[in-house]
C-alpha cells in the first residue's frame, strides 16, 4: 500500500508534468506557425485569418519575437472565462455549453463537501483508532490516509450515525443539484429550440424499413404511403443512395492526392523531377516519374468515380429502403415522428430526422431485425470486452504491487528498494497502465456502435459513451477494488466462511483511496494538461505543413480539430462523479483531488471549446438525460457500498436507517425521468403549433418546398452540385492567398467536396463535406 | 412426503368431488327455477325468456319433470363445443374467445410432451437408482414418484444429455407455439377491430391532468387547447363530473329499496302490514309501519339525490380535470393519442379512450404525481403482502407435514396414525389450506389497483392479474418449494457450507412434485367442477328470489352473472403453465394432471362463457401480451431451475450447453414484443386512414357529431336522460310479464338507471348502468 510519501511523490510528478505541459502550451500557442492548431475554431468560424500574411519578417512568420507575449503566457485563462454562456452557445453550439455545465455541476456537488469534510468527517474518523491497532498487529499494512477514513472507526461505534446523517445529506444535496441542473438544461434546450431559426430537421422525419414492393420503386412507395396517410401535411421526400463504393474510391483518390501533393512540393523546392517505384510502398518495382504516375492514377480513379456516380443515380438498386420525408409544418412532422404508421410494426418506422450534419448515412439501410441481431451480438462482445479486459489490467497492477513484483523478479530487488524508485513505481505505474489500456478502447467501442446500426452521429456517440461507461465502471472502478483484492487474498477467500467476503470488500474500498488519488492525478491533472497541449494534432499538422501543404487552403484542410468527442469525455467525467460520491463519506481526503480536477478541466475544456474544437452536429444537449442518469447510478453505488461497509462494521442499530436511501434515490430518478426526459425525446404539438403560427404570421408567402428541397440530399450529390458555386469561392480565396490553383483540372472539381485531409473523416461524417470549414 | 397411495387417495377424493359437483350441476341446471343462474348470458342477450311462463304446471315451474332430460344430463359438453370461434366472438366478445385460446395453447404445448415423456424421459429416469440408494440410506425419505424424476439419475451421468436435449426441444416447441399463437391473436384482433362497426372510442381520446387556469373553466381550457393544437380534427369534448357523493346516495337508496321490496312482498303474501323498529338493524327503537318507513326514507334520499345532481351540474368545482375529447376522424384521434401535447410532459396527457363501458370514472381525476406516489405505496404493500403472506401458509404446511404435527400436538398421534386419515391429511390439506388463503386475495389486490388510479376496468384487471401472478409465483410456487424445505432443513442450512444450498433446493424441486400433483387435483379438478356449479350465485339468486323479487324485471336484476374475472383466472391459469414447464423435464409424471386440467377447464369455461358470464367490456384481447410474457417467464424459470438441478448433479460437461437457452428465450421474447405488441397498444395511422376512407365513401353525409355527442356522458346524466325512452321499454316489458309496475313514482325514474341489484356494482362499473341487461 502506498504511504503519504508515495502520494506526495506522485503529486509532485504529476503537478510538474502538468506544469511542463502548460508551459509548453503557453510557448507553442503564441508561435504563429502553430496558430492554426490552437485556434482552429476561429479559423473555421472565419474570425481569424492566417497571421503569417500580417508579419513582414520572415522569421516572424514562424516564431513569435514579441517577448511581451511570453510574459503574459497565462492569459488564456481569463480569456477562456470571459465568454458568457449565451456567447458560447452562439459560438460553439448548445452541446458544448451543456457539456461545460457538467464540470460546474461537479464543483457544485463536491465543493461544499470539500469544506464540510475537514470540519466534520475527518475529526470523527481520526477519533477512531482501529487502523493504529491493526498496523501494530501487522494484520494489514496500512497508512495515514486510511486513518482519515471510515475504516478507522471501531465496529459498532455510535460514530457511524455521523456517517449515516451525512450520507443522507449528500444524497439530498446531490439530488437537489441534479434536479436544479436538469430543469435548467431542459429550459435552455427548449428555449434554444424555440428561438432557433427555421431548420430543416423540424419539418423532416426519417422513415426506415420501407417495404419493397416489386411493382413500385422505393421512391414511389414512400410517396404513395405518405400521400395516403398524411395527406394534409406531406410535402416531399428524399431517397437515400448507397454510396459506400463511391466513398471508398474517393478515399483512395485522396490518399494518392496526398502523395501527388508531396511530390509536386518536392519538385517546386528542388526543381528536380522526383521518381518513385511502382511496386509495394514505392520501394520496389519499376522506376517512374512520380508526378506523372500519381496524376495518372488519380485520373483513373476520377473516371471511375464519375461512372460510379452515374451508376448510383441510374440503378434503382442503389436506393436503400429509407427516406427523409418532409412536411409542410412542424405539426405534421411532429405527428408523423411520434405515431405508428403501418399495421406491421416492423415496417415504415418513423422517427425524428437528425439534422443533416448528424446523419450517419451508412446505417440507414439496416433493417429492424438486422439491427436487433446486431445489438445482441455487440452486447455479447461488450460483455466479453468489459469482463475479460480485466485480466491484463489486473496483471499489470499486481506487478506494480511491489511485494508481488519482488517475488516474480527477485533480481530487481536492489533497484526497487531504492526509496524514490519505489515511490515512483507505486504512485505512477498503476494509473499509467490503466490509461494506456484505455487509449485504444473508444475507437473499438465506436466501431461496435456503428456496427449496431444507429443512424445519427449523436446517437452513436451516446451509445459508445454508454459502453465506455460500463467498461470504466467494471474495470477502472470495480476492477481496481476487487481484482486487486482478489489477487492479494484469493487464497483466503476460498478458505474462509462466506460472511467474511463482504467484510474484506468493505475494508478494501477505503484502502483503495490512495490508488484512486494517484489515478486522479495522472488522468485528471496531467492528462487534462496534455489535452490542452494537443501534441498529437500539433505534430500531424506540422508534418502535413512540411510535406504536402501547397496553398493556404491546403493548410486550412491540414488542421481539422475534430469535435470534443463526447463518447470518450463523458464516461471519463462520470467516473469522477462516481469516485467523488463513493469517497465523499468513506475517505473524504480524496475530494480535494476531485475538485482540482473539475476546476482545472473546466478551464481547459472551456478554452478548447472556444478556441479549438469544431462542433460536428447540434443535438441541443440530447445527452443530458444520460449524464443525469449515470450520476444517479453513481449515487446509488455509493449508497450500496456504504451499506456494505456499515454492515461489516457491525453497526446493527444504525445500518437499517440507511436502507431506504437507495429506494428514495430511485424514486427521485423516476420522477425526473417523467418530468424532464420528454423534453429531450419528443417535440410537443403545442410548441410545434406555436412556431408554425408565428412563422405563418411573419412570412405568409414562404416557399417551404424550396427551403426543404435539398435538405437531406445525399453528400454524393452535393459534392457535384456545389462545384460551380464553390469554384467562385475558390477564386476569391486565391486572390488572398496568392497561390496558383488548377481550377479546370478534374481533380479540383471533386476535391472541392472532399478535400484530402477531410477524407479520413469521410466514412464517419460524410455530411461534414458540405458543412466543412470553407467559409 | 406423500407416497403413491396418498396421491391415489387424493385423486379419488378429488375425482369424486368433481363428479359430485358435475352431477349436482347436471341436475340443478335443468330445473326451471335455476334456469337464470345457468343460462344468464342468454337472458341478457335476449335469446331466452322466462321458462316459467311456458310451463302450465305449477310444479313444473320450479322442478323439471321431464325425466328424459335427466338421462342426457351430460349434453352440456357437446353443446359447449358446438359453437365456432366466430360465433363465440359474436356472442361473448373477443376477450372471451381469446381467453379460451389460452387453454388450447396449454394443450398444444403440453399435449405432445405427455406422449413423449413416457417414451423417453421416464425410462431414462427409471434407469437411475439414486433414490433407491438414498431411501435405503434413510438420508431423505422419498417415494416412487421421485424415482420417475430427474433426482433418480446419478451425479455426473451421461444420461443428462437426454434432459438437456429435451429442454432445448421443449423451449423451441413452446416458443413455436407461443409465436404462432401471438401472431394468430394479433391477426384476430386486427381483423376484429377492422370489421367492427363505427365505435365511439375510435374517435375519442381521454385527456387527463388538465391544468386549471383561474380565468377559464376546465371545459373552456380543453376546448381552447384542442382547437389550437388539433385545429383540423377537433370535434367536441365531454367533461367528467365528480359524482362520488351521488353514487353513495344511490347505493344507500337501493339498500333501503331492497328492504321496501321485502316488506311489500311480505305484505302481499300475508296481507298484514309488516312492522319494523327504527333503531340499529331494526331490532331496537320505535316500532313503525315498515312500508311507510322505508318509503319515507327513500323519498328523502331521492330528494337529496335530485339536489345533489343539480349541485354537480351547477358547481364548476365538481368538474374534474379530465375530459373525453372527440375528433372528426379516426386519424385525428389516433394522432392525438400517440403524441405529446404540452411542453410540460406532466400536463395534458392523452391516451386512447377506453370504450364507454370500460371507463373507471372514479379514477379520472387522479393527477400524474399522485398516480406515481400511489403506485409506489402499492408496490411496497404488494411486496409486503407477497413476501409476508408466506408465513401463515408455511405454518399450515408444516402442520400438514405430519411428523411436524405430531411433535406440535402429540395427543393427535393415534388419530394421525390411522392410515386413511394420514393419507387424507397429507394429500388434501396442503392444497386446501393454500386455496383458502387465496380466496380473499383477488378482492384485496383489485382494491389496491383501484387505489393506484388506473382509469379503465380492463387495465385494472390486467394490473390486478399481475399482482396476483407475483403472489402465486412467490407463495404458491416458490413458497411451496423453499419454505417447506426451509422449515425442514433450516438448521442444516445454517450449519453447512454455502455450496450445499443450491443442491438442497435442486433436490427439493423434484420432491415437491407430489405436493403440486395434489394441488392441481384440488384446485384444477375439483375447483373447476365447483366453478361450473356456481353454488354461490345460485344461493344468492334463490335467496333474492325468495325475499325481494316482485316483478320479472326484478328477477332479471337478481341474477347478475358478472364477468369471467380475468384478474383472478389469468394468474391461476398461468401457474399451470409454470408447473407444466418446470416439471416437463424434471418430473414428467405431473404432466397428465396438467393436461386433464387444461382440457376440463377448457370445457367448463367454454360452457360458462357461452351460457353464463356477461362481458363487462371489450378490450379486443388486450391482455394477450401479458399472457405471452408470463408463459415466457415460466419457461425462463423452468430453464434456470433445470440449470440449478444439473449443476448440483455435477454434470459439469453437459451443464454449460444449457446456459445459452435462457438468453435465446429472452431474445425470442424481445422479438415477439417488437413484432406483435404494438398491435395491442397502438392504432396505426394506415388502419385509421383506411377505415376513415371506407366510411366516407359509404356514408358521405354521416353526422359524426351527433353520433359522438353523448358517448362519454357521465352515468349520472344518462340515468336521468334515459328516463323517457326507458319508460316506454318498461311498459312493453310489463305487457309480457304481467306485473304491475309503478311508472310514475319518482323511485322508478331513478331506479331505471340503477336497479337495486346492480347497485352493488355501481362503484365498480357505473357504466354498466346503461349497458345493463335490459333489452
Interface residues (C-beta under 8 A of the other chain):
Chain A: X190 X225 X228 X229 X230 X231 X232 X331 X334 X335 X338 X339 X340 X341 X342 X343 X345 X346 X348 X368 X369 X372 X376 X498 X667 X670 X671 X674 X675 X676 X677 X678 X679 X682 X683 X684 X685 X686 X687 X689
Chain B: X190 X225 X228 X229 X230 X231 X232 X331 X334 X335 X338 X339 X340 X341 X342 X343 X345 X346 X348 X368 X369 X372 X376 X498 X667 X670 X671 X674 X675 X676 X677 X678 X679 X682 X683 X684 X685 X686 X687 X689
